[in-house]
Amino acid sequence: MNITILTPDKEIFHGKIVSVKVPGTLGQFQVLKNHAPIVSSLEAGEVSLVTDGGSYRYYDEESGTIKNDSLSGKKISFIIGGGFIEVLNNEVSLLVRAKK
C-alpha cells in the first residue's frame, strides 16, 4: 500500500506501508492491504504506521527535518489535530492538521 500524509505546511510521510492506524471520529481503526474504499473524518490523536519494503520519506519531529529511509517493519507515529482519510485501490491519503 502507498500512503501520503499531508498538513497544510508540509508532507509528513510518503511511501509504502503494511498498515496504518488512525483516530476515526467514531473510534480508532486500522487500514490493511485491499481495504474497502473509505472516506472518513479523523479526530485529534495518534496516527501510527508500519513501513513496508522500499524507500520512504518522513518528517522527523525531533530534528525538524525530512528523512529518507528504507527499513521495512519500522513503526512511525505522528500526533495530529484532526483531518480526513481516503482509501482507494491500496492508495491511502491523509489530510491532517498539525497538533497545536
Buried (B, 14 or more C-beta within 10 A) or exposed (E): BBBBBBBEEEEBBBBBBBBBBBBBEEEBBEBEEEBEEEEBEBBBBEBBBBBBEEEBEBBEEEEEEBEEBEEEEBEBEBEBBBBBBEBEEBEBBBBBBBBE
